[in-house]
Amino acid sequence: MQIDRELDARGLNCPLPILKAKKALSDMQSGQTLRVMATDPGSVRDFQAFAKQTGNELLEQQTIGLEFYHVMRRR
């Protein structure tokens, strides 16, 4: 999967990973992908809700150790 932009939100707690992702997505073109790296366990649920609310597509979520990876496609 091609990733157009990465965002490191490790060490940040809710709602900062979502707010930073929202800003990053707003600077991207439609169809581009964003990978967010987070350490907040609540980010899994938060990104699912964010995708539903904004219409951006949540392509993948992955947990590796204590880190959570979210891949979104800009609507």
DSSP file (Angstrom, degrees, kcal/mol; ACC not computed):
  #  RESIDUE AA STRUCTURE BP1 BP2  ACC     N-H-->O    O-->H-N    N-H-->O    O-->H-N    TCO  KAPPA ALPHA  PHI   PSI    X-CA   Y-CA   Z-CA
    1    1 A M              0   0    0      0, 0.0     2,-0.4     0, 0.0     0, 0.0   0.000 360.0 360.0 360.0 132.6    0.0    0.0    0.0
    2    2 A Q        -     0   0    0      2,-0.0     2,-0.5     1,-0.0    31,-0.1  -0.662 360.0-159.1 -81.0 129.2    1.3    3.4   -0.9
    3    3 A I        -     0   0    0     -2,-0.4    31,-0.1     1,-0.1     3,-0.1  -0.946   9.1-173.4-108.9 122.4    1.5    5.9    2.0
    4    4 A D  S    S+     0   0    0     29,-0.9     2,-0.3    -2,-0.5    30,-0.2   0.784  70.4  10.0 -85.3 -28.9    1.6    9.5    0.9
    5    5 A R  E     -a   34   0A   0     28,-1.4    30,-2.5     2,-0.0     2,-0.4  -0.997  62.0-151.0-152.5 145.1    2.2   11.0    4.4
    6    6 A E  E     -a   35   0A   0     -2,-0.3     2,-0.4    28,-0.2    30,-0.2  -0.932   6.2-163.4-120.1 145.8    3.1    9.8    7.9
    7    7 A L  E     -a   36   0A   0     28,-2.8    30,-2.7    -2,-0.4     2,-0.9  -0.988   9.8-149.9-129.9 122.6    2.1   11.4   11.1
    8    8 A D  E     +a   37   0A   0     -2,-0.4    30,-0.1    28,-0.2    28,-0.1  -0.816  29.3 157.8 -95.0 105.7    3.9   10.6   14.4
    9    9 A A  E >   +a   38   0A   0     28,-2.9     3,-1.7    -2,-0.9    30,-0.6   0.072  23.6 141.7-112.4  21.1    1.4   11.0   17.2
   10   10 A R  T 3   +     0   0    0     28,-0.3     3,-0.1     1,-0.2    28,-0.1  -0.409  68.3  23.1 -66.2 138.0    3.2    8.7   19.7
   11   11 A G  T 3  S+     0   0    0      1,-0.3     2,-0.4    -2,-0.1    -1,-0.2   0.327  98.6 113.8  89.2  -7.7    3.1   10.0   23.2
   12   12 A L    <   -     0   0    0     -3,-1.7    27,-0.4     3,-0.0    28,-0.3  -0.780  53.5-148.1 -99.5 142.0    0.0   12.1   22.6
   13   13 A N    >   -     0   0    0     -2,-0.4     3,-2.1     1,-0.1    27,-0.0  -0.661  42.0 -34.3-105.0 163.3   -3.4   11.4   24.3
   14   14 A C  T 3  S+     0   0    0      1,-0.3    -1,-0.1    -2,-0.2    29,-0.0  -0.230 121.6  18.0 -51.6 135.9   -6.9   11.9   23.0
   15   15 A P  T 3> S+     0   0    0      0, 0.0     4,-2.4     0, 0.0     3,-0.4  -0.944 110.2  74.4-100.4  12.4   -7.9   14.1   21.3
   16   16 A L  H <> S+     0   0    0     -3,-2.1     4,-2.7     1,-0.2     5,-0.3   0.862  93.3  53.3 -59.3 -42.4   -4.5   15.2   19.9
   17   17 A P  H  > S+     0   0    0      0, 0.0     4,-1.9     0, 0.0    -1,-0.2   0.916 113.8  44.7 -58.9 -39.4   -3.9   12.3   17.5
   18   18 A I  H  > S+     0   0    0     -3,-0.4     4,-2.8     2,-0.2    -2,-0.2   0.922 113.0  50.1 -68.7 -44.1   -7.3   12.9   15.9
   19   19 A L  H  X S+     0   0    0     -4,-2.4     4,-2.0     1,-0.2    -1,-0.2   0.905 112.6  46.5 -62.7 -41.1   -6.8   16.7   15.7
   20   20 A K  H  X S+     0   0    0     -4,-2.7     4,-2.4    -5,-0.2    -1,-0.2   0.880 112.9  49.9 -68.4 -37.3   -3.3   16.3   14.2
   21   21 A A  H  X S+     0   0    0     -4,-1.9     4,-2.8    -5,-0.3     5,-0.2   0.901 108.6  53.0 -66.3 -40.6   -4.7   13.8   11.7
   22   22 A K  H  X S+     0   0    0     -4,-2.8     4,-1.8     1,-0.2    -2,-0.2   0.919 111.3  46.2 -60.6 -43.6   -7.6   16.1   10.8
   23   23 A K  H  X S+     0   0    0     -4,-2.0     4,-0.9     2,-0.2    -2,-0.2   0.923 113.1  49.1 -65.1 -44.4   -5.1   18.9   10.1
   24   24 A A  H >< S+     0   0    0     -4,-2.4     3,-0.8     1,-0.2     4,-0.2   0.918 111.0  49.9 -62.3 -43.6   -2.8   16.6    8.0
   25   25 A L  H >< S+     0   0    0     -4,-2.8     3,-1.5     1,-0.2    -1,-0.2   0.859 104.1  58.8 -64.3 -34.7   -5.8   15.3    6.0
   26   26 A S  H 3< S+     0   0    0     -4,-1.8    -1,-0.2     1,-0.3    -2,-0.2   0.756 104.9  51.1 -67.7 -22.0   -7.0   18.8    5.2
   27   27 A D  T << S+     0   0    0     -4,-0.9    -1,-0.3    -3,-0.8     2,-0.2   0.416 101.0  83.2 -91.0   0.4   -3.6   19.6    3.6
   28   28 A M  S <  S-     0   0    0     -3,-1.5     2,-0.2    -4,-0.2     3,-0.1  -0.616  79.9-111.5-105.1 163.2   -3.8   16.5    1.4
   29   29 A Q    >   -     0   0    0     -2,-0.2     3,-2.0     1,-0.1    45,-0.3  -0.568  47.4 -81.1 -89.6 156.9   -5.5   15.8   -1.9
   30   30 A S  T 3  S+     0   0    0      1,-0.3    45,-0.2    -2,-0.2    -1,-0.1  -0.299 117.0  22.6 -56.0 133.3   -8.4   13.5   -2.4
   31   31 A G  T 3  S+     0   0    0     43,-2.6    -1,-0.3     1,-0.3    44,-0.1   0.210  91.0 126.6  93.5 -15.1   -7.3    9.9   -2.6
   32   32 A Q    <   -     0   0    0     -3,-2.0    42,-3.0    -7,-0.1     2,-0.3  -0.399  54.0-128.8 -75.0 156.1   -4.0   10.4   -0.8
   33   33 A T  E     - B   0  73A   0     40,-0.2   -28,-1.4    -3,-0.1   -29,-0.9  -0.834  15.9-162.9-113.3 146.6   -3.2    8.2    2.2
   34   34 A L  E     -aB   5  72A   0     38,-2.8    38,-2.8    -2,-0.3     2,-0.5  -0.990   4.8-157.6-126.4 129.4   -2.1    9.1    5.7
   35   35 A R  E     -aB   6  71A   0    -30,-2.5   -28,-2.8    -2,-0.4     2,-0.5  -0.944  11.0-163.8-107.2 125.7   -0.5    6.7    8.2
   36   36 A V  E     -aB   7  70A   0     34,-3.1    34,-2.2    -2,-0.5     2,-0.5  -0.931   4.9-157.5-110.7 128.7   -0.8    7.8   11.9
   37   37 A M  E     +aB   8  69A   0    -30,-2.7   -28,-2.9    -2,-0.5     2,-0.3  -0.924  24.7 166.9-104.8 125.0    1.4    6.2   14.5
   38   38 A A  E     -aB   9  68A   0     30,-2.8    30,-3.3    -2,-0.5   -28,-0.3  -0.913  37.7-160.6-136.7 160.2   -0.1    6.5   18.0
   39   39 A T        +     0   0    0    -30,-0.6   -29,-0.1   -27,-0.4   -26,-0.1   0.407  64.8 104.6-116.9  -4.3    0.4    5.0   21.5
   40   40 A D    >   -     0   0    0    -28,-0.3     3,-2.2   -31,-0.2     4,-0.3  -0.706  61.3-152.1 -81.1 115.5   -3.0    5.9   22.9
   41   41 A P  T >  S+     0   0    0      0, 0.0     3,-1.2     0, 0.0     4,-0.5   0.800  94.7  63.7 -58.9 -27.9   -5.1    2.7   23.1
   42   42 A G  T 3> S+     0   0    0      1,-0.2     4,-2.4     2,-0.2     5,-0.1   0.635  81.7  81.4 -69.6 -13.0   -8.2    4.8   22.7
   43   43 A S  H <> S+     0   0    0     -3,-2.2     4,-2.7     1,-0.2     5,-0.2   0.790  81.0  64.3 -65.8 -26.1   -7.0    5.9   19.3
   44   44 A V  H <> S+     0   0    0     -3,-1.2     4,-1.3    -4,-0.3    -1,-0.2   0.968 111.5  34.5 -60.4 -52.9   -8.3    2.6   17.8
   45   45 A R  H  > S+     0   0    0     -4,-0.5     4,-2.2     1,-0.2    -2,-0.2   0.883 116.4  56.9 -67.8 -39.6  -11.9    3.5   18.6
   46   46 A D  H  X S+     0   0    0     -4,-2.4     4,-2.6     1,-0.2    -2,-0.2   0.904 106.7  47.6 -61.0 -43.3  -11.3    7.3   18.0
   47   47 A F  H  X S+     0   0    0     -4,-2.7     4,-2.1     2,-0.2    -1,-0.2   0.836 109.3  54.1 -70.6 -31.2  -10.1    6.7   14.4
   48   48 A Q  H  X S+     0   0    0     -4,-1.3     4,-1.7    -5,-0.2    -1,-0.2   0.937 113.2  42.4 -64.2 -45.5  -13.1    4.5   13.6
   49   49 A A  H  X S+     0   0    0     -4,-2.2     4,-2.4     2,-0.2    -2,-0.2   0.895 112.1  54.6 -67.1 -40.5  -15.5    7.2   14.8
   50   50 A F  H  X S+     0   0    0     -4,-2.6     4,-2.2     1,-0.2     6,-0.3   0.901 107.0  51.0 -60.0 -42.8  -13.5    9.9   13.0
   51   51 A A  H  X S+     0   0    0     -4,-2.1     4,-2.0     1,-0.2     5,-0.3   0.919 111.4  47.3 -62.6 -43.9  -13.7    8.1    9.7
   52   52 A K  H  < S+     0   0    0     -4,-1.7    -2,-0.2     1,-0.2    -1,-0.2   0.897 115.0  46.2 -63.8 -40.5  -17.5    7.7   10.1
   53   53 A Q  H  < S+     0   0    0     -4,-2.4    -1,-0.2     1,-0.2    -2,-0.2   0.838 121.8  33.8 -72.8 -33.4  -18.0   11.3   11.0
   54   54 A T  H  < S-     0   0    0     -4,-2.2    -2,-0.2    -5,-0.2    -1,-0.2   0.647  98.6-123.0-101.2 -16.6  -15.8   12.8    8.3
   55   55 A G     <  +     0   0    0     -4,-2.0     2,-0.2     1,-0.4    -3,-0.1   0.448  65.2 136.9  85.1  -1.4  -16.3   10.4    5.3
   56   56 A N        -     0   0    0     -6,-0.3     2,-0.5    -5,-0.3    -1,-0.4  -0.582  59.2-113.9 -75.2 144.9  -12.5    9.7    5.1
   57   57 A E  E     -C   73   0A   0     16,-1.9    16,-2.9    -2,-0.2     2,-0.9  -0.685  14.2-146.2 -90.3 127.6  -11.9    6.0    4.6
   58   58 A L  E     +C   72   0A   0     -2,-0.5    14,-0.2    14,-0.2     3,-0.1  -0.811  23.0 176.3 -88.2 106.1  -10.2    4.0    7.4
   59   59 A L  E     -     0   0A   0     12,-2.3     2,-0.3    -2,-0.9    13,-0.2   0.838  57.5  -2.1 -83.1 -35.4   -8.2    1.5    5.3
   60   60 A E  E     -C   71   0A   0     11,-1.4    11,-2.8     2,-0.0     2,-0.4  -0.992  47.6-165.7-160.1 144.4   -6.3   -0.3    8.0
   61   61 A Q  E     +C   70   0A   0     -2,-0.3     2,-0.4     9,-0.2     9,-0.2  -0.998  18.6 176.8-132.9 136.7   -5.6   -0.5   11.7
   62   62 A Q  E     -C   69   0A   0      7,-2.4     7,-3.3    -2,-0.4     2,-0.5  -0.998  19.4-152.0-142.0 140.7   -2.8   -2.4   13.2
   63   63 A T  E     +C   68   0A   0     -2,-0.4     2,-0.5     5,-0.2     5,-0.2  -0.967  14.7 177.1-114.6 123.8   -1.4   -3.0   16.7
   64   64 A I  E >   -C   67   0A   0      3,-2.6     3,-2.0    -2,-0.5     2,-0.4  -0.939  65.0 -52.9-126.9 107.8    2.3   -3.7   17.1
   65   65 A G  T 3  S-     0   0    0     -2,-0.5     0, 0.0     1,-0.3     0, 0.0  -0.497 122.1 -19.8  63.6-121.1    3.4   -4.0   20.7
   66   66 A L  T 3  S+     0   0    0     -2,-0.4     2,-0.4    -3,-0.1    -1,-0.3   0.189 120.9  93.0-102.9  14.8    2.2   -0.8   22.4
   67   67 A E  E <   - C   0  64A   0     -3,-2.0    -3,-2.6   -57,-0.1     2,-0.4  -0.860  58.9-153.0-113.9 147.4    1.8    1.1   19.2
   68   68 A F  E     -BC  38  63A   0    -30,-3.3   -30,-2.8    -2,-0.4     2,-0.5  -0.966   6.4-160.1-121.2 130.1   -1.3    1.6   17.0
   69   69 A Y  E     -BC  37  62A   0     -7,-3.3    -7,-2.4    -2,-0.4     2,-0.4  -0.935   7.2-174.2-115.0 131.2   -1.1    2.3   13.3
   70   70 A H  E     -BC  36  61A   0    -34,-2.2   -34,-3.1    -2,-0.5     2,-0.5  -0.990   6.5-163.1-126.8 129.2   -4.0    3.8   11.4
   71   71 A V  E     -BC  35  60A   0    -11,-2.8   -12,-2.3    -2,-0.4   -11,-1.4  -0.964  14.3-179.5-116.5 123.5   -4.1    4.3    7.6
   72   72 A M  E     -BC  34  58A   0    -38,-2.8   -38,-2.8    -2,-0.5     2,-0.5  -0.903  20.6-143.2-122.7 148.5   -6.7    6.7    6.2
   73   73 A R  E     -BC  33  57A   0    -16,-2.9   -16,-1.9    -2,-0.3   -40,-0.2  -0.952  28.0-119.0-111.0 129.8   -7.6    7.7    2.7
   74   74 A R              0   0    0    -42,-3.0   -43,-2.6    -2,-0.5   -18,-0.1  -0.432 360.0 360.0 -66.1 132.8   -8.6   11.4    2.2
   75   75 A R              0   0    0    -45,-0.2   -45,-0.2    -2,-0.2    -1,-0.2   0.482 360.0 360.0 -71.7 360.0  -12.1   11.7    0.8
